[in-house]
Amino acid sequence: MPLTHDFKETILARARRDAGFRHALLREALECLLNGDADTGRSVLRDYVNATIGFAHLERSTGIPEKSLMRMLGPKGSPSLTNLAAILTSLKKSEKVAFRVALEKAS
């Protein structure tokens, strides 16, 4: 089910004013990607980019064309590991955060 315009605007507005919410979006995207839910991970990353730096800035910081970035993070996207790493590196620099990975014993 596609998101309504009002819902997307609510997410964008909250992300713009709330650093904790932005960090939670970024964390959710990473957790989805690491746990095999690439579709949701790409979707959340796309929302995060739209709510924060925008695709034009992401193009300048990664050297990847804006339209290619949009396709990579779109519903049928399939970014290479190199491109995904460039995107995530740019986003963490922009947000001034570091990523950590923790291994936990599965139940």
C-alpha positions in Angstrom: 0.0 0.0 0.0 1.5 3.4 -1.0 2.0 6.0 1.7 -0.3 9.0 1.5 1.1 12.4 0.9 0.2 13.6 4.4 2.0 10.7 6.0 5.2 11.3 4.0 5.0 15.0 4.9 4.6 14.2 8.6 7.7 12.0 8.4 9.7 14.6 6.6 8.7 17.4 9.0 9.6 15.3 12.1 12.9 14.2 10.6 13.8 17.8 9.9 13.2 18.9 13.5 14.2 15.8 15.5 17.7 14.4 15.4 16.7 11.4 17.4 14.0 10.5 14.9 16.6 10.9 12.0 19.0 8.6 13.9 16.2 6.1 14.4 15.3 6.1 10.7 19.0 5.6 9.8 19.3 2.8 12.3 16.1 1.1 11.0 17.4 1.2 7.5 20.7 -0.3 8.5 19.1 -3.0 10.6 16.8 -3.9 7.7 19.7 -4.2 5.2 21.8 -6.2 7.6 18.9 -8.6 8.4 18.0 -9.3 4.7 15.1 -7.0 4.3 16.6 -5.0 1.4 13.3 -3.6 0.1 12.4 -1.9 3.4 16.0 -0.8 4.0 16.2 0.9 0.7 12.7 2.5 1.2 13.7 3.9 4.6 17.0 5.2 3.3 15.1 6.9 0.5 12.8 8.6 3.0 15.8 9.5 5.1 17.6 11.1 2.2 14.5 13.0 1.1 14.0 14.3 4.7 17.6 15.3 5.2 20.3 16.1 2.7 18.3 15.4 -0.5 19.5 13.5 -3.6 21.3 16.5 -5.2 23.6 16.8 -2.2 24.0 13.0 -2.0 25.1 13.2 -5.7 27.8 15.8 -4.9 29.1 13.8 -1.9 29.2 10.4 -3.6 29.8 11.2 -7.2 26.9 9.0 -8.2 24.3 10.7 -10.4 21.1 11.8 -8.6 18.8 9.8 -10.9 20.9 6.7 -10.3 20.7 7.2 -6.6 17.0 7.5 -6.8 16.7 4.3 -8.8 19.1 2.4 -6.4 17.0 3.3 -3.4 13.7 2.8 -5.2 11.3 -0.2 -5.1 13.2 -2.1 -7.7 16.7 -0.8 -6.9 19.7 -2.9 -6.5 22.7 -0.8 -5.4 26.1 -2.4 -5.6 28.0 -2.8 -2.3 30.4 -0.1 -3.4 27.5 2.3 -4.1 25.7 1.4 -0.9 28.9 2.0 1.1 29.3 5.4 -0.6 25.8 6.3 0.3 26.1 5.2 3.9 29.4 6.9 4.3 28.0 10.2 3.0 24.9 9.9 5.3 26.9 9.2 8.4 29.2 12.2 7.7 26.2 14.4 7.1 24.6 13.3 10.3 27.9 13.3 12.2 27.4 9.8 13.6 29.4 6.5 13.6 28.0 3.1 12.8 28.7 0.0 15.0 27.7 -3.5 14.4 27.1 -5.9 17.3 26.8 -9.6 17.1 24.2 -11.3 19.3 23.6 -15.0 19.8 20.4 -15.9 17.9 17.6 -17.5 19.9 
